[in-house]
Amino acid sequence: MTLRTIDSLGPLAGKRVVVRCDLNVPLRDGVITDDGRVRASVPTLAALVAQGARVIVVSHLGRPDGAPDPKYSLAPVAARLGELLDAPVAFATDTVGADAAAKVAALADGEVLVLENLRFNAGETSKNEAERTAFAGELAEFADAVVSDGFGVVHRKQASVYELEQLRPSAAGLLIAAELDVLDRLTENPERPYTVVLGGSKVSDKLGVIAHLLPRVDALLIGGGMLFTFLAAQGHKVGSSLLEADQIETVKGYLAEAAERGVDIVLPTDVVVAASFSADAEHVVAPADAIEQTPFGASGLGLDIGPDTASEFANRIRGSKTVFWNGPMGVFELEPFAAGTRVVAAALTQVDGLSVVGGGDSAAAVRQLGFDDAQFGHISTGGGASLEFLEGKKLPGLEVLGWQ
C-alpha cells in the first residue's frame, strides 16, 4: 500500500506548510486534562521545524457549531505545544481572517503558528462540497504544501482533511504513518494468538468491526455496556442495564458465526450490579445469568465486569501475541466501577507482542487510571478512525493522501 510521505514534498526550508493536526483535547476551565494528542503531534512538527519550514498548525476542538465560542479556543493548546516544542508558538485569534493572515506573513523559517479552531468556520464541516472547498481555498492561501497528521479525523470528509489536500501538494505526517503501520499489522498477518477486546456502551457502534474481524481473530472478549445485548441474545435477563434490543438478532448471528469459525467469543461470567448510576450507589457482584436475582431485582444496573471475568480476560490477553482493545469494560469514571478496565489495561502492559489501545475512551481510561503511554505497544489517537479502518472502510482523509 502506498502513502505520500513528507519526503515527497521536497525541500521545505522557507516554505509555508499547513499541518492538519488533531488537537481535540479535553479541557476543564480552560485547562487541558489529557494532552496525549498534543504530544502525539510533536514529532511531525519538530521534523518540519528542523527543516526550516514555516509551520502553520490547524485543528478543531469540540463542536462549536460553525461560530466562535471562547470555551473551544485552541489558545491553551498553543501554549502547551510551545512547552512541548521548547520554543515560542504564536497564536492567531481567527482561522482565515486578518489576524491569521498577518501572523502567517510574519512567520520566519522554523517558526510555528497555531490558527484558531477550524470549526469556528461553518465551511469546515459543511455537508455542502462547494462550501467546504471554498473554506479549504482560504486555508490554501496560507500554504505552499499541506501535511495531514490528524489521524482522529481521517474518516471525515471535511475541508481541512479532504478538500485542502487536493489544492496544494500534500502528504501524510509521521503520526498518520505510524498509526497505519500498526493498523496494518492488526489486519495483515497478525502474530497469533490474536485477541480483540471490545467494550464501550453500544454494540451498534462495534457491529462493523465485529463482522470484519471475526474471520481474522482467535478470540473476542466482550465487556462494557455492549455485553448486556450479548447476554440477552443468550436468553439472560439484564435488569435495567444498557440494552439494544434491536441488535439482539444480529448478535445471535455473530455468536453462531463465531462458533462455526472456531473463534472464542468470551462473555462475562460475573458483573458488578448497582442500585443506581452513581459512585456511591449500593452494588454487588452477581453471576452474569442472575443479574435480576440481586437485591435490586429488575431495576439493577450492570456497570462493570466482575472480578472473575476480569481475571479470565487478563489471562487471555497475557497469553496473546497481538491484542487490540477498544472500549472500557465499565463506567471507569466512577471508581467503584473502574476495576475491570484497570485489570484489562494492566494485562495489556504485559503482552509479549503487540498491544494496541484503540483510542477514544480507552485511551482516556488508561491515562486516568495512572498508566503511562510507554507501557503499551501503541495508543491510537483516533478511536472512530481506528474502528472504521478495522471495518475495512475507505477513509477519505487517507485516500486523498494516496492510500489504496
Beta strands, then each sheet from edge to edge (+ up, - down):
strand 1: 16-20
strand 2: 27-28
strand 3: 31-32
strand 4: 54-58
strand 5: 89-91
strand 6: 112-114
strand 7: 145-148
strand 8: 170-172
strand 9: 194-198
strand 10: 219-222
strand 11: 264-266
strand 12: 270-274
strand 13: 283-287
strand 14: 301-305
strand 15: 322-326
strand 16: 354-357
strand 17: 378-379
sheet 1: 5+ 6+ 4+ 1+ 7+ 8+
sheet 2: 2+ 3-
sheet 3: 11+ 10+ 9+ 15+ 16+ 17+
sheet 4: 13+ 12- 14+
end
